[in-house]
């Protein structure tokens, strides 16, 4: 006679859901992590934002079901201490908490380079620094603000993101106040946030719905790069026509449904997604050699 697993089907289902959710989140968070780091935020700052989002999410569900917020209940669901939950709920959602200590090491270094008098010119601008040597030098700056990271690793990363460059006889010039991608700005971030929020909200509703929802898509890997602008215009034009027609239909339905009880109405979420990606395989590695920087005894670098 086989021995039954404690918990039975319920335990197996819970384990399967957690495993599937972990796998799904890993695939979602990887591109999100790229956006976070390109924006100059740290993993710690993302964690703080997620903790606040989790608190507000559970609080909203409590209000919907029991008309009041229970801080102990939020703590039981999220594992976040009650004192932190109270602080989060007192902070306006549009004004997330910002902590200097939560910055990435390279952004702490860049901030110190801009703000500490010992690393500035007589005009208050960030000075060009020697790579190694006594302060003020880049090596001294990294030792003070780099959380124990090797000087060369920090320099390579700052160079990779374009925040600094080596000039002259092994001196370093700062190019940015923070390690932020030059390809995005506040406007692009706001557009991204609005679209991503609407999409995730729609998908969440679909996932929890028992209605006749569906997702459909096409994929092709034989499109030449020269044809993409034409294809994009075609997709944009047809999508605009489709969305406009759906909006008109919904507006007409709203007029026709006046007088119908609100509890009998349904909410519709519609999202159109278009994505491009290379089909040429993994990106080729650069053959550019890393410049060798060395500590030379007897030289004042």
C-alpha positions in Angstrom: 0.0 0.0 0.0 1.5 3.3 -1.1 2.0 6.0 1.5 0.1 9.2 0.8 1.9 12.5 0.6 0.9 14.8 3.5 -1.3 17.5 2.1 -2.3 15.5 -0.9 -3.4 17.3 -4.1 -3.6 20.6 -2.4 0.0 20.6 -1.4 1.1 19.4 -4.9 -0.9 22.2 -6.6 0.6 24.8 -4.3 4.1 23.6 -5.1 3.3 23.5 -8.8 1.9 27.1 -8.8 4.9 28.5 -6.9 7.3 26.7 -9.2 5.5 28.0 -12.3 5.3 31.5 -10.9 9.1 31.5 -10.1 9.9 30.5 -13.7 7.5 33.0 -15.1 8.8 35.8 -13.0 12.4 35.0 -13.9 11.5 35.5 -17.6 9.6 38.7 -16.8 12.2 40.2 -14.5 15.2 39.8 -16.8 14.2 42.4 -19.3 12.8 44.5 -16.5 16.2 44.4 -14.7 17.8 45.8 -17.9 15.4 48.7 -17.8 16.1 49.3 -14.1 19.8 49.3 -14.5 19.7 51.4 -17.7 17.7 54.0 -15.6 20.5 54.2 -13.0 18.5 52.5 -10.3 19.9 49.7 -8.1 18.6 46.3 -7.1 18.1 47.7 -3.6 16.0 50.5 -4.9 13.9 48.1 -7.0 13.4 45.9 -3.9 12.2 49.0 -1.9 9.8 49.9 -4.8 8.5 46.3 -4.9 7.9 46.2 -1.1 5.9 49.4 -1.4 3.9 48.1 -4.4 3.1 44.9 -2.5 1.8 46.8 0.5 -0.4 49.0 -1.6 -1.6 46.0 -3.6 -2.7 44.1 -0.5 -4.2 47.2 1.0 -6.3 47.8 -2.1 -7.6 44.3 -2.0 -8.5 44.7 1.7 -10.4 47.9 0.9 -12.3 46.1 -1.9 -13.4 43.2 0.3 -13.7 44.6 3.9 -13.7 48.4 3.4 -10.7 49.0 5.7 -6.9 48.4 5.8 -5.5 45.9 8.3 -1.7 46.4 8.8 -1.3 43.1 10.6 -3.1 41.4 7.7 -0.7 43.0 5.2 2.3 41.9 7.3 0.9 38.3 7.4 0.6 38.2 3.6 3.8 40.0 2.6 6.2 39.3 5.4 7.0 43.0 5.7 7.3 44.4 9.2 4.3 46.4 10.4 6.4 49.5 11.2 7.6 49.5 7.6 4.1 49.0 6.3 2.8 52.0 8.3 5.6 54.1 6.9 4.8 53.0 3.3 1.1 53.8 3.7 1.9 57.2 5.1 4.1 58.0 2.1 2.2 59.2 -1.1 2.4 56.6 -3.9 3.7 59.3 -6.3 6.6 60.1 -3.9 8.6 56.8 -3.4 11.3 56.8 -0.8 14.8 57.5 -2.1 17.8 56.4 0.0 21.4 57.5 -1.0 22.7 54.3 0.5 20.6 52.3 -1.9 22.5 53.6 -4.9 24.8 51.2 -6.9 28.5 51.5 -6.1 29.3 53.1 -9.4 26.6 55.8 -8.9 27.9 56.5 -5.4 31.3 57.0 -6.9 30.0 59.3 -9.6 28.0 61.3 -7.0 31.1 61.7 -4.8 33.2 62.7 -7.8 30.7 65.5 -8.5 30.1 66.7 -5.0 33.2 66.2 -2.8 35.5 69.3 -3.0 38.7 67.2 -3.0 37.7 65.8 -6.4 36.6 69.1 -8.0 38.4 71.8 -9.9 38.7 75.4 -8.7 35.4 76.1 -10.6 33.6 73.3 -8.8 33.6 70.9 -11.8 34.6 67.2 -11.5 38.4 67.1 -12.0 40.2 64.7 -14.3 41.8 62.1 -11.9 44.9 60.0 -12.0 44.0 56.3 -12.1 46.2 55.3 -9.2 48.0 57.1 -6.4 47.1 59.0 -3.3 43.9 61.0 -3.1 42.6 62.7 -5.1 42.8 59.7 -7.5 40.3 57.4 -9.0 41.7 54.5 -7.0 41.2 56.5 -3.7 37.7 57.4 -4.8 36.8 53.7 -5.4 38.3 52.6 -2.1 36.2 55.2 -0.3 32.9 54.7 -2.0 33.2 51.4 -4.0 32.1 48.9 -1.4 35.4 47.0 -1.7 35.2 46.4 -5.4 38.4 46.3 -7.5 39.3 49.7 -9.1 39.8 48.2 -12.5 36.4 46.5 -12.5 34.7 49.7 -11.6 36.6 51.6 -14.3 35.7 49.0 -16.9 32.0 49.3 -16.0 32.0 53.1 -16.0 33.6 53.0 -19.4 31.2 50.4 -20.7 28.2 52.5 -19.8 29.9 55.7 -21.1 30.0 57.5 -17.7 33.8 57.9 -17.8 36.7 57.7 -20.2 40.5 57.4 -20.0 42.3 60.4 -21.5 45.9 61.5 -21.7 48.5 59.6 -19.7 46.2 57.4 -17.8 43.9 60.0 -16.4 40.1 59.6 -16.1 37.5 62.1 -17.1 33.9 61.9 -15.9 31.2 62.0 -18.6 27.9 61.7 -16.6 26.4 62.4 -13.2 25.0 58.8 -13.0 25.3 55.6 -15.0 22.2 56.0 -17.1 21.6 54.9 -20.6 21.7 57.8 -23.1 18.9 56.1 -25.1 16.2 56.8 -22.6 14.8 59.9 -20.9 12.0 60.9 -18.6 9.5 61.0 -21.5 10.4 57.5 -22.8 10.2 56.2 -19.2 6.7 57.7 -18.7 5.5 56.1 -21.9 7.0 52.8 -21.0 5.5 52.9 -17.5 2.0 53.7 -18.9 2.0 51.0 -21.5 3.6 48.4 -19.3 1.2 49.1 -16.4 -1.9 48.9 -18.7 -0.6 45.6 -20.3 0.2 43.9 -17.0 -3.1 45.0 -15.6 -5.0 43.6 -18.6 -3.1 40.3 -18.5 -3.7 40.0 -14.8 -7.4 40.4 -15.3 -7.4 37.9 -18.1 -5.5 35.4 -16.0 -8.0 35.7 -13.1 -11.1 35.8 -15.4 -13.4 32.9 -16.2 -14.8 34.6 -19.3 -14.2 33.9 -22.9 -10.8 35.7 -23.2 -8.3 34.8 -25.8 -4.8 35.8 -27.0 -3.7 35.5 -30.6 -0.4 36.2 -32.3 1.8 35.7 -35.3 5.6 35.3 -35.7 7.9 35.4 -38.7 11.7 35.2 -38.9 12.2 35.9 -42.6 11.6 39.6 -42.7 14.5 41.6 -44.2 15.6 44.7 -42.2 14.9 47.0 -45.2 11.3 45.9 -45.1 10.7 46.6 -41.4 9.8 50.4 -41.8 7.1 49.5 -44.3 5.8 46.7 -42.1 5.8 49.0 -39.0 3.7 51.6 -40.8 1.3 49.0 -41.9 0.9 47.5 -38.4 0.6 51.0 -36.9 -2.1 52.1 -39.4 -4.2 48.9 -39.1 -3.9 49.0 -35.3 -5.0 52.6 -35.1 -8.0 51.8 -37.4 -8.9 48.7 -35.3 -8.6 50.5 -31.9 -10.6 53.5 -33.3 -13.4 51.2 -34.5 -13.4 49.3 -31.1 -13.6 52.6 -29.2 -16.5 53.8 -31.4 -18.3 50.5 -30.7 -17.8 50.8 -27.0 -19.0 54.4 -27.0 -22.2 53.3 -28.8 -22.6 50.5 -26.3 -22.3 52.9 -23.4 -25.1 55.1 -24.8 -27.3 52.0 -25.4 -26.6 50.7 -21.9 -27.8 53.8 -20.0 -30.2 52.7 -17.3 -28.7 49.2 -16.9 -27.5 48.4 -13.4 -23.7 48.9 -13.0 -23.4 45.5 -11.4 -24.5 43.9 -14.7 -21.8 45.5 -16.8 -18.4 44.1 -17.7 -15.0 45.6 -18.1 -13.0 45.0 -21.3 -9.2 45.3 -21.6 -7.6 45.2 -25.1 -3.9 45.2 -25.8 -2.0 45.1 -29.2 1.7 44.1 -28.9 4.3 44.4 -31.6 7.9 43.3 -31.0 11.0 43.1 -33.2 14.2 41.0 -32.5 17.2 39.8 -34.4 17.1 36.2 -35.8 20.9 36.2 -36.6 21.9 34.4 -33.4 24.0 35.5 -30.4 25.6 38.9 -30.6 29.3 38.8 -31.6 31.8 39.7 -29.0 33.9 42.8 -29.5 37.6 42.1 -30.4 38.7 45.4 -28.9 41.5 44.8 -26.3 41.2 46.3 -22.8 43.8 49.0 -22.2 46.4 47.9 -19.6 46.6 50.2 -16.6 49.4 49.5 -14.1 50.6 50.8 -10.8 54.2 51.9 -11.5 56.4 52.5 -8.3 58.1 55.8 -8.2 55.7 57.6 -10.5 53.1 60.1 -9.2 50.1 58.9 -11.2 
